[in-house]
Amino acid sequence: MNDLKILIYRNPLFAKCPDCKTPGSLHRSRARNAYEQIIKKFTFFNMYRCRECGWRGMRSTLVFTLASLKSIFIYLIIGGAVALIVRFILTKFIIK
């Protein structure tokens, strides 16, 4: 069985710039205001800048693949089914 990971770490430093498409030109940039600091602390996004064209923006360090989205969907279905079964048991046998 292949290794199914739900989240995959991706290093944006090796990615292409979204503006000029130059590979390997991104480097980390500091958060300049309160909004960027909040985004950086509470999400998986960090600020990056392109050395070639000067683009500055947020890039995610975690990636969802098709297999990971299928796994999440299956877990949600299983969780919903368990919740329905527990609700049925509670209403039928315990709560009267």
OpenMM code with the backbone's topology and positions (N, CA, C; nanometers):
from openmm import Vec3, app, unit

residues = "MET ASN ASP LEU LYS ILE LEU ILE TYR ARG ASN PRO LEU PHE ALA LYS CYS PRO ASP CYS LYS THR PRO GLY SER LEU HIS ARG SER ARG ALA ARG ASN ALA TYR GLU GLN ILE ILE LYS LYS PHE THR PHE PHE ASN MET TYR ARG CYS ARG GLU CYS GLY TRP ARG GLY MET ARG SER THR LEU VAL PHE THR LEU ALA SER LEU LYS SER ILE PHE ILE TYR LEU ILE ILE GLY GLY ALA VAL ALA LEU ILE VAL ARG PHE ILE LEU THR LYS PHE ILE ILE LYS".split()
positions = [
    Vec3(0.0850, -0.1177, 0.0000),
    Vec3(0.0000, 0.0000, 0.0000),
    Vec3(0.0892, 0.1236, 0.0000),
    Vec3(0.0553, 0.2198, -0.0823),
    Vec3(0.1378, 0.3400, -0.0875),
    Vec3(0.1126, 0.4276, 0.0339),
    Vec3(0.2084, 0.5141, 0.0603),
    Vec3(0.2041, 0.5996, 0.1780),
    Vec3(0.1115, 0.7177, 0.1519),
    Vec3(-0.0069, 0.7184, 0.2156),
    Vec3(-0.1025, 0.8273, 0.1979),
    Vec3(-0.0818, 0.9312, 0.3069),
    Vec3(-0.0328, 1.0465, 0.2682),
    Vec3(-0.0181, 1.1580, 0.3608),
    Vec3(-0.1281, 1.2585, 0.3311),
    Vec3(-0.1870, 1.3103, 0.4348),
    Vec3(-0.2931, 1.4080, 0.4144),
    Vec3(-0.2339, 1.5430, 0.3765),
    Vec3(-0.1310, 1.5849, 0.4440),
    Vec3(-0.0653, 1.7113, 0.4129),
    Vec3(0.0774, 1.6846, 0.3673),
    Vec3(0.1201, 1.7537, 0.2654),
    Vec3(0.2557, 1.7395, 0.2135),
    Vec3(0.3246, 1.8741, 0.2242),
    Vec3(0.4457, 1.8757, 0.2843),
    Vec3(0.5211, 1.9995, 0.2975),
    Vec3(0.5886, 2.0324, 0.1649),
    Vec3(0.5766, 2.1575, 0.1231),
    Vec3(0.6410, 2.2037, 0.0014),
    Vec3(0.7242, 2.3265, 0.0367),
    Vec3(0.8480, 2.3277, -0.0064),
    Vec3(0.9354, 2.4409, 0.0188),
    Vec3(0.9209, 2.5414, -0.0952),
    Vec3(0.8593, 2.6567, -0.0709),
    Vec3(0.8385, 2.7545, -0.1780),
    Vec3(0.9666, 2.8165, -0.2316),
    Vec3(1.0783, 2.8011, -0.1612),
    Vec3(1.2036, 2.8573, -0.2104),
    Vec3(1.2456, 2.7947, -0.3430),
    Vec3(1.2030, 2.6732, -0.3681),
    Vec3(1.2377, 2.6051, -0.4928),
    Vec3(1.1298, 2.6183, -0.5997),
    Vec3(1.0207, 2.6842, -0.5669),
    Vec3(0.9096, 2.6992, -0.6614),
    Vec3(0.9363, 2.8134, -0.7587),
    Vec3(0.8546, 2.8205, -0.8617),
    Vec3(0.8646, 2.9287, -0.9593),
    Vec3(0.7924, 3.0520, -0.9057),
    Vec3(0.8412, 3.1671, -0.9448),
    Vec3(0.7758, 3.2926, -0.9104),
    Vec3(0.6424, 3.2982, -0.9840),
    Vec3(0.5328, 3.3366, -0.9171),
    Vec3(0.4031, 3.3427, -0.9850),
    Vec3(0.3962, 3.4515, -1.0923),
    Vec3(0.4815, 3.5510, -1.0834),
    Vec3(0.4762, 3.6623, -1.1777),
    Vec3(0.5679, 3.6409, -1.2985),
    Vec3(0.6975, 3.6181, -1.2740),
    Vec3(0.7927, 3.6076, -1.3857),
    Vec3(0.8279, 3.4635, -1.4216),
    Vec3(0.7811, 3.3662, -1.3448),
    Vec3(0.8010, 3.2226, -1.3691),
    Vec3(0.9477, 3.1791, -1.3618),
    Vec3(1.0337, 3.2551, -1.2936),
    Vec3(1.1734, 3.2182, -1.2763),
    Vec3(1.1842, 3.1161, -1.1637),
    Vec3(1.2423, 2.9987, -1.1884),
    Vec3(1.2517, 2.8977, -1.0817),
    Vec3(1.3624, 2.9330, -0.9816),
    Vec3(1.3347, 2.9087, -0.8549),
    Vec3(1.4341, 2.9259, -0.7494),
    Vec3(1.4669, 3.0700, -0.7159),
    Vec3(1.3814, 3.1642, -0.7488),
    Vec3(1.4134, 3.3047, -0.7226),
    Vec3(1.3407, 3.3606, -0.6012),
    Vec3(1.2600, 3.2818, -0.5339),
    Vec3(1.1852, 3.3301, -0.4175),
    Vec3(1.2711, 3.3222, -0.2916),
    Vec3(1.2560, 3.4207, -0.2048),
    Vec3(1.3183, 3.4159, -0.0733),
    Vec3(1.2204, 3.4744, 0.0279),
    Vec3(1.2405, 3.4392, 0.1548),
    Vec3(1.1483, 3.4821, 0.2598),
    Vec3(1.1524, 3.6323, 0.2769),
    Vec3(1.0368, 3.6890, 0.3098),
    Vec3(1.0231, 3.8316, 0.3333),
    Vec3(0.9564, 3.8508, 0.4686),
    Vec3(0.9891, 3.9599, 0.5345),
    Vec3(0.9299, 3.9854, 0.6660),
    Vec3(0.7855, 4.0313, 0.6534),
    Vec3(0.7082, 4.0034, 0.7583),
    Vec3(0.5721, 4.0554, 0.7647),
    Vec3(0.5806, 4.2031, 0.7988),
    Vec3(0.5166, 4.2863, 0.7184),
    Vec3(0.5314, 4.4309, 0.7344),
    Vec3(0.4235, 4.4960, 0.8194),
    Vec3(0.3061, 4.4374, 0.8287),
    Vec3(0.1987, 4.4998, 0.9053),
    Vec3(0.1280, 4.3943, 0.9900),
    Vec3(0.0304, 4.4385, 1.0673),
    Vec3(-0.0400, 4.3487, 1.1594),
    Vec3(-0.1151, 4.2391, 1.0842),
    Vec3(-0.1747, 4.2727, 0.9698),
    Vec3(-0.2477, 4.1729, 0.8910),
    Vec3(-0.1545, 4.0589, 0.8480),
    Vec3(-0.0380, 4.0931, 0.7970),
    Vec3(0.0568, 3.9901, 0.7532),
    Vec3(0.1088, 3.9089, 0.8710),
    Vec3(0.1265, 3.9704, 0.9873),
    Vec3(0.1724, 3.8968, 1.1049),
    Vec3(0.0671, 3.7983, 1.1531),
    Vec3(-0.0594, 3.8379, 1.1483),
    Vec3(-0.1678, 3.7473, 1.1886),
    Vec3(-0.1760, 3.6296, 1.0918),
    Vec3(-0.1686, 3.6573, 0.9618),
    Vec3(-0.1713, 3.5499, 0.8618),
    Vec3(-0.0549, 3.4538, 0.8836),
    Vec3(0.0617, 3.5072, 0.9106),
    Vec3(0.1810, 3.4246, 0.9299),
    Vec3(0.1701, 3.3368, 1.0552),
    Vec3(0.1120, 3.3913, 1.1639),
    Vec3(0.1046, 3.3158, 1.2890),
    Vec3(-0.0031, 3.2074, 1.2883),
    Vec3(-0.1175, 3.2342, 1.2250),
    Vec3(-0.2312, 3.1451, 1.2395),
    Vec3(-0.2610, 3.0596, 1.1160),
    Vec3(-0.1831, 3.0724, 1.0091),
    Vec3(-0.2046, 2.9914, 0.8894),
    Vec3(-0.0714, 2.9293, 0.8466),
    Vec3(-0.0760, 2.8583, 0.7356),
    Vec3(0.0447, 2.7973, 0.6808),
    Vec3(0.1052, 2.8834, 0.5698),
    Vec3(0.0682, 3.0096, 0.5647),
    Vec3(0.1197, 3.0999, 0.4634),
    Vec3(0.2346, 3.1826, 0.5194),
    Vec3(0.3356, 3.2069, 0.4373),
    Vec3(0.4465, 3.2942, 0.4704),
    Vec3(0.4667, 3.3925, 0.3568),
    Vec3(0.5341, 3.5036, 0.3876),
    Vec3(0.5602, 3.6069, 0.2875),
    Vec3(0.6883, 3.5725, 0.2113),
    Vec3(0.6841, 3.5905, 0.0790),
    Vec3(0.7997, 3.5660, -0.0069),
    Vec3(0.8158, 3.6811, -0.1044),
    Vec3(0.9397, 3.7002, -0.1504),
    Vec3(0.9714, 3.8018, -0.2495),
    Vec3(1.0585, 3.7381, -0.3575),
    Vec3(1.0371, 3.7823, -0.4819),
    Vec3(1.1154, 3.7330, -0.5948),
    Vec3(1.2395, 3.8207, -0.6118),
    Vec3(1.3556, 3.7571, -0.6273),
    Vec3(1.4796, 3.8310, -0.6481),
    Vec3(1.4869, 3.8956, -0.7865),
    Vec3(1.4170, 3.8378, -0.8818),
    Vec3(1.4256, 3.8852, -1.0199),
    Vec3(1.3300, 4.0003, -1.0492),
    Vec3(1.2014, 3.9825, -1.0208),
    Vec3(1.1023, 4.0830, -1.0614),
    Vec3(1.0485, 4.1667, -0.9455),
    Vec3(1.0785, 4.1292, -0.8205),
    Vec3(1.0319, 4.2062, -0.7065),
    Vec3(0.8923, 4.1694, -0.6582),
    Vec3(0.8305, 4.0644, -0.7151),
    Vec3(0.6973, 4.0215, -0.6699),
    Vec3(0.7040, 3.9913, -0.5215),
    Vec3(0.6011, 4.0289, -0.4484),
    Vec3(0.5925, 4.0005, -0.3058),
    Vec3(0.4526, 3.9505, -0.2761),
    Vec3(0.4447, 3.8373, -0.2083),
    Vec3(0.3152, 3.7817, -0.1756),
    Vec3(0.3264, 3.6622, -0.0832),
    Vec3(0.2115, 3.5995, -0.0593),
    Vec3(0.2046, 3.4857, 0.0318),
    Vec3(0.2051, 3.3553, -0.0458),
    Vec3(0.2759, 3.2585, 0.0068),
    Vec3(0.2778, 3.1238, -0.0485),
    Vec3(0.2563, 3.0256, 0.0655),
    Vec3(0.1855, 2.9188, 0.0373),
    Vec3(0.1586, 2.8164, 0.1373),
    Vec3(0.2737, 2.7163, 0.1404),
    Vec3(0.3003, 2.6629, 0.2592),
    Vec3(0.4034, 2.5612, 0.2735),
    Vec3(0.3447, 2.4208, 0.2739),
    Vec3(0.2116, 2.4091, 0.2823),
    Vec3(0.1470, 2.2785, 0.2808),
    Vec3(0.0595, 2.2654, 0.1573),
    Vec3(0.0558, 2.1448, 0.1030),
    Vec3(-0.0166, 2.1206, -0.0213),
    Vec3(-0.1149, 2.0062, 0.0001),
    Vec3(-0.2340, 2.0209, -0.0529),
    Vec3(-0.3311, 1.9123, -0.0558),
    Vec3(-0.3238, 1.8472, -0.1934),
    Vec3(-0.3040, 1.7158, -0.1977),
    Vec3(-0.3050, 1.6433, -0.3246),
    Vec3(-0.4428, 1.5809, -0.3443),
    Vec3(-0.4659, 1.5248, -0.4610),
    Vec3(-0.5940, 1.4603, -0.4881),
    Vec3(-0.6164, 1.3429, -0.3931),
    Vec3(-0.5117, 1.2663, -0.3675),
    Vec3(-0.5242, 1.1531, -0.2755),
    Vec3(-0.5541, 1.2010, -0.1339),
    Vec3(-0.4930, 1.3129, -0.0929),
    Vec3(-0.5192, 1.3624, 0.0419),
    Vec3(-0.6622, 1.4153, 0.0539),
    Vec3(-0.7138, 1.4783, -0.0500),
    Vec3(-0.8526, 1.5250, -0.0461),
    Vec3(-0.9498, 1.4082, -0.0411),
    Vec3(-0.9178, 1.2985, -0.1110),
    Vec3(-1.0012, 1.1788, -0.1026),
    Vec3(-0.9998, 1.1223, 0.0386),
    Vec3(-0.8821, 1.1209, 0.1027),
    Vec3(-0.8721, 1.0700, 0.2395),
    Vec3(-0.9533, 1.1554, 0.3360),
    Vec3(-0.9451, 1.2867, 0.3219),
    Vec3(-1.0224, 1.3760, 0.4080),
    Vec3(-1.1717, 1.3531, 0.3873),
    Vec3(-1.2151, 1.3375, 0.2634),
    Vec3(-1.3552, 1.3117, 0.2329),
    Vec3(-1.4021, 1.1811, 0.2960),
    Vec3(-1.3209, 1.0765, 0.2880),
    Vec3(-1.3557, 0.9474, 0.3481),
    Vec3(-1.3665, 0.9602, 0.4996),
    Vec3(-1.2709, 1.0332, 0.5623),
    Vec3(-1.2765, 1.0532, 0.7072),
    Vec3(-1.4030, 1.1293, 0.7479),
    Vec3(-1.4431, 1.2281, 0.6702),
    Vec3(-1.5655, 1.3020, 0.7003),
    Vec3(-1.6896, 1.2137, 0.6886),
    Vec3(-1.6935, 1.1270, 0.5880),
    Vec3(-1.8061, 1.0351, 0.5723),
    Vec3(-1.8121, 0.9369, 0.6891),
    Vec3(-1.6974, 0.8824, 0.7280),
    Vec3(-1.6933, 0.7888, 0.8402),
    Vec3(-1.7363, 0.8589, 0.9691),
    Vec3(-1.6873, 0.9822, 0.9904),
    Vec3(-1.7262, 1.0579, 1.1095),
    Vec3(-1.8755, 1.0866, 1.1123),
    Vec3(-1.9329, 1.1215, 0.9971),
    Vec3(-2.0770, 1.1464, 0.9897),
    Vec3(-2.1574, 1.0198, 1.0170),
    Vec3(-2.1113, 0.9068, 0.9621),
    Vec3(-2.1810, 0.7800, 0.9846),
    Vec3(-2.1762, 0.7410, 1.1325),
    Vec3(-2.0617, 0.7590, 1.1955),
    Vec3(-2.0500, 0.7278, 1.3386),
    Vec3(-2.1404, 0.8195, 1.4203),
    Vec3(-2.1475, 0.9469, 1.3846),
    Vec3(-2.2352, 1.0398, 1.4567),
    Vec3(-2.3811, 0.9987, 1.4434),
    Vec3(-2.4222, 0.9564, 1.3245),
    Vec3(-2.5608, 0.9114, 1.3064),
    Vec3(-2.5907, 0.7849, 1.3861),
    Vec3(-2.4970, 0.6920, 1.3892),
    Vec3(-2.5157, 0.5677, 1.4654),
    Vec3(-2.5257, 0.5983, 1.6145),
    Vec3(-2.4373, 0.6838, 1.6660),
    Vec3(-2.4404, 0.7191, 1.8080),
    Vec3(-2.5709, 0.7909, 1.8413),
    Vec3(-2.6151, 0.8800, 1.7544),
    Vec3(-2.7427, 0.9500, 1.7774),
    Vec3(-2.8593, 0.8519, 1.7797),
    Vec3(-2.8580, 0.7556, 1.6865),
    Vec3(-2.9637, 0.6549, 1.6836),
    Vec3(-2.9650, 0.5730, 1.8124),
    Vec3(-2.8480, 0.5299, 1.8576),
    Vec3(-2.8394, 0.4490, 1.9798),
    Vec3(-2.8846, 0.5300, 2.1002),
    Vec3(-2.8435, 0.6548, 2.1089),
    Vec3(-2.8832, 0.7376, 2.2233),
    Vec3(-3.0335, 0.7618, 2.2257),
    Vec3(-3.0926, 0.7912, 2.1119),
    Vec3(-3.2362, 0.8194, 2.1104),
    Vec3(-3.3199, 0.6922, 2.1263),
    Vec3(-3.2729, 0.5811, 2.0819),
    Vec3(-3.3504, 0.4576, 2.0853),
    Vec3(-3.3437, 0.3894, 2.2226),
    Vec3(-3.2256, 0.3863, 2.2822),
    Vec3(-3.2094, 0.3042, 2.4019),
    Vec3(-3.1859, 0.3820, 2.5311),
    Vec3(-3.1295, 0.5000, 2.5247),
    Vec3(-3.0929, 0.5687, 2.6481),
    Vec3(-3.1891, 0.6823, 2.6796),
    Vec3(-3.2140, 0.7692, 2.5843),
    Vec3(-3.2993, 0.8843, 2.6086),
    Vec3(-3.4439, 0.8453, 2.5771),
    Vec3(-3.5299, 0.8539, 2.6778),
    Vec3(-3.6698, 0.8185, 2.6562),
    Vec3(-3.7599, 0.9220, 2.7116),
] * unit.nanometer
topology = app.Topology()
chain = topology.addChain("A")
for resn in residues:
    res = topology.addResidue(resn, chain)
    for name in ("N", "CA", "C"):
        topology.addAtom(name, app.Element.getBySymbol(name[0]), res)
